[in-house]
């Protein structure tokens, strides 16, 4: 009889473990929409039960040479419901031609104690971007 209970507990553990992993605090989706004059970061985190922050960094280099533009910022997260969705729009000035190979970036979910809980590479759109110099003032 005890063996039946042990076997039943063991089987129930197989179903509980994946469910608990699904509720773990993590970034679910991160994307970056890039234009010549601004960028929009879209973030979705799940399982957030206490204050966190999202640290993102990305760099773009013109394919024709020129200076690399690097952006690194932090977004505070306070999501008592456990799910956090945010879109952040910031100005940006790009000049030149850019493509997916000239881009690198990631976002990390950081706990209140400073521990990285989840990191994802940023998905970029569009794949290519051609930015003319601003008109003379």
Secondary structure, 3 states (H helix, E strand, C coil): CHHHHHHHHHHHHHHHHHHHHHCCCEEEEEEEEECCCEEEEEEEEECCCCCEEEEEEEEECCCCCCCCEEEEEEEEECCCCCEEEEEEEEECCCCEEEEHHHEEEEEEEEECCCCEEEEEECEEECCEEEECCCCCC
